[in-house]
Amino acid sequence: MTAAIEAHGLGRRFRRGGWALRDCSFQLPTGRICALVGPNGAGKSTLLALAAGVLKPTEGTLKTPPREALAYVAQDKPLYPQLTVAETLRLGADLNPGRWDPAAAGKVVEAGGLDPARRVRALSGGQRSRLALALALGKRPTLLLLDEVLSEVDPLARRELMGALLATVTEHGTTVLMSSHILSELEDACDHLLLIGGGRVRLGGPVDDLLQAHTLVTGPIRDLAPHTVITARSTGRQLTALIRPEGPASTDGDGDGWQAIKPTLEELVLAHLGAPDVPALLTPAMEAAV
């Protein structure tokens, strides 16, 4: 399977802020919707800007489709405030000859009830997000990069816009890499996960594979070796822990009161965010080719 993005030893250093990313190696297969998660300052926006070609890497390489096949919506959603909605869409058509899909862009705008004659400066934050996403989808990109695009959109509109993204992937095989802090939104829409922290990739792969690689166990306090413990908390004599089993899961069904279940995506992400020293894990699907 071909990769839409492939990074090898990718790093970006800023003159004043130091390293935002360092030694990042991964690949994202085509036609996937990948959640990009991590704490503030982890390097998510830097990674998206590098993939879009807005920034150049300080070290390493990053392979993506050509710029004309990319669409990137930055966190601040830059639009021309003096233009109307209709003029903004016409600009999108003029800048993307041969690729522009007026129906795709118009559908997103019309679903939000945006007045074509209204100027961008008069739109709410959520309405600007919708217009920026309409421009991106109208370009019919092979790779769509979204940086917290839906953070200002109300829950009902988020569900509708996520539906539009899913339809685009299904119909055109578009690859989507999107950052968001709304984990429930990501769990419903994304099939791949890329978690970065401290400027490095810490977790990556198909969501189902990552969940399968972890187990949430509850039972009497005991030594969990040789399993990798992501997080653990005790209440009285009971211990609850998220582990990455090493070999047979000896905590499952061993007759001493232990219970083991598969974690949710939210439990997995929050546990790894709170455990920055746990060894990184990339499934084979996300490991960059040598």
N, C-alpha and C positions, 0 to 999 in steps of 0.2 A: 504494500500500500504506500503510495506517495505521501510526502509530508508537505503541508501547506506552510509550515514554519520549521526551520531547523537551526538550532543554535549550538555553537561549539565554543566553550570557554569564553562566553560573552561577558563583557564588563564595560561599565561606564563610570568614569570618575568626573566629578565636577570640581572646579578650581577651589571653591570655598567649602563645599559640603562633603568632600571626600568621595568614597566609592558608594554609588547608589545600587550598582549591581556588580557581582564579581563571580567569575568562574561558573557561569550558567550554561548548562548543556542539556538540551531536550529537543524533542520533535513533537509536532502536533499533526496527526494524520488529517488528510483532506476530508471535508464534509462533516466535520464535528462541531459541536458547540461546547466550548471549553470555558469553565469558570476560572477566572484569575483572582485568587484571594490572598490576603495577607494583612498584617497590621499597617496602620498609617506609617509611611516612610519606608516600607519594605522594598520598594522599587517597582511597584506595579505600573504606575504611570510612565516611569522611565522605560520599562520593557515595551509598553505599547507604542511609545514615541519612537523607540529604536526600530520596531517592526514596521512602523509607518514611514520610516525614512526621515522623520523630522529631526532626530538626533543621530549622530554617528557614534559607533562604539569606540571606546578607548582601547579595548583589546578583544580578541576573539572574532568570530564571524557569525553572521545571521543571514540565512537564506529565506527569502519570501518571494511571492509573485511580483512581477513588475509593478511600478507605482500606479500605472493606469488601471490595473486590476485590483487595487486596494481601495478601501474606504475606511476612513478613520474619523471618529467623533471624539474629540478631546473632552476632558472634564468640564472645561469652561464653555464648550459648545460655541466656538467662534462663528458668528454670522454678521452680515452687514446690517447694522441697526437702522439705516436710512431706507433700506429696501422694503417693499411689501412682500407678503407671502408669495404672491404670484410672480413677482420679479425675482425672488430668490430661487424659485423653481425654474424659471427661464434661464437664470444664470447657470444652474446645475446642468441644464440641457446644453447650453453653449459650451461649457467647459468639458463636456463628456460626449463629443460627437461620435456616433456609431455605437455607443454603449447605453445611452440614456433610455430609461423605461418610464415614460410619463404616467402610465397606469399604476405602476408600483408606488411611485412617489405620491401621486394624487390620492391613492386609496388611504395612505397613512394620514395625510392632511385632512381629507374629508371625514375620516372616522373621528377626528378630534374636533370637528366643527370649526376649523380655522377660517376666518374671513380672508379671502384672497387679497382684499384691498387693505388689510391692516398691516401696519409697519412692524417690523421685527422689534423695535424698541418698545412697542406697546404690548408685546406678548408677555405672558407670565413665564416663570421658569419652566414649568411643565410644558407649556406650549412651544417654547423654544427648543426643548428637548425633542418634542415630536417633529418639529420642522427639520432639525438637524438629522434625525433618524430617517426622515423621508428623503432627504438629499442623499444619504448614504445608500439606502436601498434602491433609490432611483438609478444609481450608477451601476447596478447589477455587478457588484464586486465578486471576485472569487475568494477574497479574504476580507472580512469585516472586523474592525478593531473598535471596541467600545469601552470608554473609560467612564464608569459611573454615570452612564447616560440617563438612566431611569430613576436616579435618586430624587429628583424633584417632581416625579410623576405620581399621581394618586394611585392607590392599589388597583382600582378597576381599570384604569388606563394602562397600568403596567402589565396586567394580564392580557389585555388586548394587543399591546405592542409585542409582548413575548410570543403571542400566537402568530403575529406577522413574521417574526424572526424564524420561528419553527417552520412556517410555510415556505419561506425563502430557502431554507436549508433543504427541505424535502424536494422542492421543485427544481432548484438550480445547483444543488450540491455545494452551496456556499459554506466556507469555514468561518466560524465566529469565535473570537477570543474576547471575552468581556469581563471587566472587573466590576464587582458589586459587593456591598456590605450586607445585602439582604439575602441571607442564606436560603430562606424558604423559596425565594424566587429562583435561585440557582438550582436548587434540588429538583424543582419541577421541570426545568428546561434544559439543563446541561448534562451531557453524557461523559465529559472529561473534566478533570480537575488539575489545576496547576497552582500549588501553594508555595509562595515565596516568603522568606523572612530573613532579615539581616542581609539582604541583597543576594541571597542564594536560593536555588530551588530546593525545597525540602520535601515535597510530596507531589507526585505527578502520575497520571494514568487515567484509564477509564474508571468512572465512578464505581461501577459494580465491582471491578477488580480490586480497587482500593478498599472498599467496604469488606470484601471477602477476605482481605489480608489482615483485617483487624477483628478483634472479639471484645465484647464488653462482658466482663465477668463479675459476679457478685457471690460472696460467700464468707466463711470464717477467715479471719486474718491468718495469712500464711506467706511463705516465701514463694514468689512467682517465677523465680529462676527456672529454666533458662530463657523464659520469654522476655521480649523487649517491652518494658512498661512505659506507656506514653504518659498516662496520668493515673493517680490512685488517691483515693480518699477513704478514710475509715470513720464509721459511726458506731461507737461502742465496740462490739466484737465483730462487726461486719466490715468487710472491705469491698469496695467497688473500684474496678480498674479497667482501663482500656489498654489492651495489650496487642502486640504483634506476635502471634504464636510462632515459636521456633520448634519445628517438628510437630509431633502429635500434640493436640491441645489437651494436656493432662488435667486441665481444670474442668473439662466437659465430661460429666457423667462418671466421675470417679467415686461416687458413693459417699462423699464427705460433705454434702450440702452445697456444693458449688453449682451455680447456674451460668450459662453462657449464651449470649444472643448477639446478633449482628448489630452494630451501631448504626445510627442515622448519619446522614452526611453532615448535619449540623454538629452532632456530637464528635464526629471525626475531626472536623475543621477546628472547632473550639479547643479540643484536646491538644492538637498539634500547635495551635497558636500559643497555648500556654506552656509548651514544652520545647523551647528552641534548641535544646541540646540533644534531642532524640535523633539518632542517625536518619539521614534522608532515605527516601524510598521512591524510585521511579520504576514503574512496571515496564516490561519489554516494549509495550506499545508507544511509550514516551521516551525511551532511551534514544539519544541521537546516534545515528550510524557512524561508525568509526571510518 
